[in-house]
Amino acid sequence: MANTTTSTLSAELQTYFSKKLLKQAKFRTVLDQFAYNENLPSNSSKTISFTQYTDLAVATTPLTEGTPPSDTALAPTAITATIDQLGAYVTLTDLAEMTVKHPVVQKATELLGTQAAKSYDRTINSVVVAGTNVIYPGAVASRAGIAAGNVLTFAEIRKAVALLRNNGAEPFDDGNFVCVVDPSVESDLMGDTTFANTIYRQTGKNEFYKGAITSFAGVTFVRSNFIPTIASTVTVHTSYMFGTDAYAVTDLQSLKSYKEGPGSVSDPLHQKMTLGWKIGFKSVILNNSFIIRLESASAY
């Protein structure tokens, strides 16, 4: 008996495309809001120089009557940053726009916007992660010594706050330092009784910063799900604690989107268009004493 099956009728079958476009993963980029921002004016330079003076030594030697002491020399240090450009674009043909079921231009614009934000934040992170002050959990003394159970606790947060205060770091406008953590480290901290109980007692939501979780003990905690982990003996999660003016972000070209075409000398039949973005900026650490990197494992 010959059965007529879907295999027999394969030429008659077509794929049905859902009208729903699946959502992209959402990433919270936050590092730009804690930087010192100073933009370079056009037609000036692509390099900016910040000047930092070394503190003068404390004077403890009594003066000799009638004899002036030795003078003290000032010691300025220049911190420079040279602008880099980042950008990307996609090319869409006229047939692609006319035949694809979903609004491809709208989707491409959305994806490019997300790409720009992630690229900006990741570039800032590559600078901030190079800070020289590092705190590890408990008695751990190095990244290689971090084991699976060495998660971040409130003890390390207190240690970081004390270090920033001893270094003379200034808090932000809300009176607090800022600690940026990823969701895994946030969950570890929620396992710390002191941290968890404080959050549960708070009645309002902190709206001072994008991604803010809570504020207490001189720290505003901010969540970012776009801090890269580091491969080591275990997967290492990086958190950051800042005072003001720890690092800078300098723009020469603000983020701008571009749409070209269809139609130009190179596209005489209006067959394609491009969508893209570009930015010119640089991030640089201004004072290593005002930034602390906290490295830990995570149970999540």
C-alpha positions as CSV (number, residue, x, y, z in Angstrom):
1,M,0.0,0.0,0.0
2,A,1.5,3.4,-1.0
3,N,1.0,6.1,1.6
4,T,1.2,9.7,0.7
5,T,3.3,11.4,3.4
6,T,4.8,14.8,4.1
7,S,8.0,13.5,2.5
8,T,6.1,12.7,-0.7
9,L,4.6,16.2,-0.6
10,S,7.7,18.0,0.5
11,A,7.6,20.3,-2.6
12,E,4.2,21.6,-1.3
13,L,5.4,22.3,2.2
14,Q,6.7,25.7,3.3
15,T,8.1,27.0,6.6
16,Y,5.8,29.3,8.6
17,F,7.6,32.2,10.1
18,S,6.2,33.5,13.4
19,K,5.4,37.2,13.5
20,K,7.1,37.5,16.9
21,L,10.7,38.5,16.9
22,L,12.5,36.8,19.8
23,K,13.9,39.3,22.4
24,Q,17.6,39.9,22.7
25,A,19.4,39.5,26.0
26,K,19.5,42.8,27.8
27,F,22.8,44.0,29.2
28,R,23.1,46.7,31.8
29,T,26.1,48.9,31.1
30,V,26.9,51.3,34.0
31,L,30.6,52.2,34.1
32,D,30.4,55.5,32.2
33,Q,28.3,57.2,34.9
34,F,31.0,57.0,37.5
35,A,33.8,58.5,35.4
36,Y,35.0,62.0,35.4
37,N,33.8,63.4,32.0
38,E,35.6,66.1,30.0
39,N,35.0,66.4,26.3
40,L,37.7,67.6,23.9
41,P,36.6,70.5,21.8
42,S,36.8,70.2,18.0
43,N,39.9,71.4,16.2
44,S,42.1,71.3,19.4
45,S,43.7,67.9,19.7
46,K,43.0,64.2,20.0
47,T,45.0,64.0,23.2
48,I,44.0,65.3,26.6
49,S,46.4,65.7,29.5
50,F,45.4,65.6,33.2
51,T,47.8,67.0,35.8
52,Q,48.2,65.5,39.2
53,Y,50.4,66.8,42.0
54,T,52.1,64.7,44.6
55,D,51.2,65.6,48.2
56,L,53.8,67.6,50.0
57,A,55.5,65.8,52.9
58,V,54.3,66.6,56.4
59,A,56.5,69.1,58.1
60,T,57.5,67.9,61.6
61,T,60.9,69.5,62.1
62,P,60.8,72.6,64.3
63,L,62.1,75.8,62.6
64,T,65.4,77.3,63.7
65,E,65.0,80.8,64.9
66,G,66.1,83.3,62.2
67,T,66.9,80.5,59.7
68,P,64.5,79.7,56.9
69,P,64.1,76.0,56.1
70,S,64.8,74.4,52.8
71,D,62.2,75.1,50.1
72,T,59.9,72.3,48.9
73,A,59.6,71.5,45.2
74,L,56.3,70.8,43.6
75,A,56.0,67.5,41.7
76,P,53.3,67.4,39.0
77,T,52.6,64.3,36.9
78,A,50.9,64.3,33.5
79,I,48.3,61.7,32.7
80,T,47.5,61.6,29.0
81,A,44.7,60.0,27.0
82,T,44.6,59.8,23.2
83,I,41.2,59.4,21.5
84,D,40.3,56.1,19.8
85,Q,37.4,55.7,17.4
86,L,35.0,52.8,17.5
87,G,32.3,52.0,15.1
88,A,30.4,49.4,13.1
89,Y,27.8,49.2,10.4
90,V,25.5,46.8,8.5
91,T,24.6,46.8,4.9
92,L,21.0,46.0,3.8
93,T,19.9,45.4,0.2
94,D,16.7,46.6,-1.2
95,L,15.5,43.1,-1.7
96,A,16.3,42.1,1.9
97,E,14.2,45.0,3.1
98,M,11.3,44.2,0.8
99,T,11.2,40.4,1.3
100,V,12.1,39.8,4.9
101,K,9.0,39.2,7.0
102,H,10.1,41.3,10.0
103,P,11.0,45.1,10.1
104,V,14.7,44.5,9.4
105,V,15.7,48.2,9.4
106,Q,14.1,48.7,12.9
107,K,15.8,45.5,14.2
108,A,19.2,46.4,12.7
109,T,19.0,49.9,14.4
110,E,18.1,48.3,17.7
111,L,21.0,45.8,17.5
112,L,23.5,48.5,16.5
113,G,22.4,50.6,19.5
114,T,23.0,47.7,21.8
115,Q,26.4,47.0,20.2
116,A,27.5,50.6,20.7
117,A,26.6,50.6,24.4
118,K,28.3,47.3,25.0
119,S,31.4,48.3,23.1
120,Y,31.6,51.6,25.0
121,D,31.2,49.9,28.4
122,R,33.6,47.0,27.6
123,T,36.3,49.5,26.5
124,I,36.0,51.4,29.8
125,N,36.1,48.1,31.7
126,S,39.4,47.2,30.0
127,V,40.9,50.3,31.6
128,V,39.3,50.0,35.0
129,V,40.3,46.3,35.4
130,A,44.0,47.4,35.3
131,G,43.7,49.2,38.6
132,T,46.5,48.3,41.0
133,N,44.6,47.9,44.3
134,V,43.1,44.4,44.6
135,I,41.3,42.8,47.5
136,Y,40.7,39.0,47.6
137,P,38.3,37.1,49.9
138,G,39.4,36.1,53.4
139,A,43.1,35.2,53.6
140,V,43.5,34.7,49.8
141,A,46.6,36.5,48.6
142,S,46.4,36.2,44.8
143,R,44.0,35.4,41.9
144,A,45.5,31.9,41.5
145,G,44.7,31.3,45.2
146,I,40.9,31.9,44.8
147,A,39.0,28.6,45.3
148,A,35.4,27.7,44.7
149,G,34.2,28.8,48.2
150,N,36.0,32.1,48.2
151,V,32.9,34.3,47.5
152,L,32.7,38.0,48.3
153,T,31.3,38.9,51.7
154,F,30.6,42.1,53.6
155,A,34.0,41.8,55.3
156,E,35.7,42.6,52.0
157,I,33.4,45.5,51.4
158,R,34.3,47.0,54.8
159,K,38.0,46.5,54.0
160,A,37.6,48.2,50.6
161,V,35.8,51.2,52.2
162,A,38.5,51.6,54.8
163,L,41.2,51.5,52.2
164,L,39.5,54.2,50.1
165,R,39.0,56.4,53.1
166,N,42.6,55.9,54.2
167,N,43.7,56.8,50.7
168,G,41.8,60.1,50.8
169,A,39.2,59.2,48.2
170,E,36.1,61.4,48.1
171,P,32.6,59.8,47.9
172,F,30.1,60.7,45.1
173,D,27.3,63.3,45.4
174,D,25.1,60.9,47.4
175,G,27.8,60.7,50.1
176,N,28.8,57.1,49.2
177,F,31.4,55.3,47.3
178,V,30.1,53.1,44.5
179,C,30.6,49.3,44.3
180,V,29.7,47.7,40.9
181,V,28.9,43.9,41.1
182,D,27.6,41.4,38.7
183,P,24.4,39.4,39.5
184,S,26.4,36.4,40.7
185,V,28.3,38.4,43.2
186,E,25.1,40.2,44.2
187,S,23.6,36.8,45.0
188,D,26.7,35.9,47.1
189,L,26.3,39.1,49.1
190,M,22.7,38.3,49.6
191,G,23.9,35.2,51.4
192,D,25.7,37.5,53.9
193,T,23.4,38.1,56.8
194,T,24.5,41.8,57.3
195,F,24.0,42.6,53.7
196,A,20.7,40.8,53.3
197,N,19.1,42.1,56.4
198,T,20.0,45.7,55.5
199,I,18.3,45.4,52.1
200,Y,15.2,43.8,53.5
201,R,14.8,46.7,56.0
202,Q,15.0,49.4,53.3
203,T,11.6,50.8,52.2
204,G,12.5,52.7,49.0
205,K,14.4,52.0,45.8
206,N,17.6,53.8,45.2
207,E,17.3,55.8,42.0
208,F,20.5,57.8,42.2
209,Y,22.3,55.6,39.6
210,K,21.3,53.4,36.7
211,G,21.4,49.8,38.1
212,A,21.4,50.8,41.8
213,I,20.6,48.0,44.2
214,T,20.9,49.5,47.7
215,S,23.0,51.9,49.8
216,F,24.5,51.4,53.2
217,A,27.7,51.5,55.2
218,G,29.0,54.3,52.9
219,V,28.5,52.3,49.7
220,T,26.0,52.4,46.9
221,F,25.8,49.0,45.2
222,V,25.2,48.9,41.5
223,R,24.4,45.9,39.3
224,S,26.0,45.3,35.9
225,N,25.5,42.0,34.0
226,F,28.3,43.0,31.5
227,I,31.4,42.7,33.7
228,P,33.5,40.0,32.1
229,T,34.8,37.1,34.3
230,I,38.4,36.0,34.3
231,A,39.6,32.5,33.7
232,S,41.8,31.2,36.5
233,T,41.9,28.2,38.9
234,V,38.1,28.9,39.1
235,T,36.0,31.5,37.3
236,V,36.9,34.8,38.9
237,H,34.3,37.5,39.2
238,T,35.4,41.1,39.2
239,S,33.7,43.8,41.3
240,Y,34.8,47.5,41.5
241,M,34.7,50.1,44.2
242,F,35.3,53.7,43.3
243,G,35.6,57.2,44.8
244,T,35.2,60.3,42.6
245,D,37.8,61.0,39.9
246,A,39.1,57.5,40.0
247,Y,39.0,57.4,36.2
248,A,38.0,59.6,33.3
249,V,36.1,59.2,30.0
250,T,36.9,61.8,27.4
251,D,34.9,62.2,24.3
252,L,36.0,64.0,21.1
253,Q,33.1,62.6,19.0
254,S,29.8,61.8,20.8
255,L,28.1,58.6,19.9
256,K,26.3,59.2,16.6
257,S,24.3,57.0,14.3
258,Y,24.5,57.0,10.5
259,K,22.2,56.1,7.6
260,E,23.5,56.2,4.1
261,G,21.6,55.4,0.9
262,P,20.0,53.9,-0.8
263,G,21.5,55.6,-3.8
264,S,24.9,57.2,-4.5
265,V,27.6,57.2,-7.2
266,S,28.7,53.7,-6.0
267,D,25.0,52.6,-5.8
268,P,23.4,54.0,-9.0
269,L,20.4,51.6,-8.9
270,H,19.5,52.2,-5.2
271,Q,20.2,48.6,-4.3
272,K,21.6,49.0,-0.8
273,M,21.7,51.1,2.3
274,T,24.0,51.1,5.4
275,L,23.2,51.7,9.1
276,G,25.9,52.3,11.6
277,W,27.4,54.1,14.6
278,K,30.7,55.8,15.5
279,I,32.2,57.3,18.6
280,G,35.6,58.9,19.5
281,F,36.6,58.6,23.1
282,K,39.2,57.4,25.6
283,S,39.1,56.1,29.2
284,V,42.1,56.5,31.5
285,I,42.7,55.9,35.2
286,L,43.3,59.2,37.0
287,N,44.2,57.9,40.5
288,N,44.8,54.2,41.3
289,S,44.3,55.1,45.0
290,F,40.7,55.8,44.4
291,I,39.7,52.5,42.7
292,I,39.7,49.0,44.1
293,R,39.2,45.8,42.3
294,L,37.6,43.0,44.3
295,E,38.1,39.5,42.9
296,S,36.2,36.5,44.1
297,A,34.6,33.2,43.1
298,S,30.8,32.8,43.1
299,A,28.4,30.2,44.2
300,Y,26.1,31.2,41.3
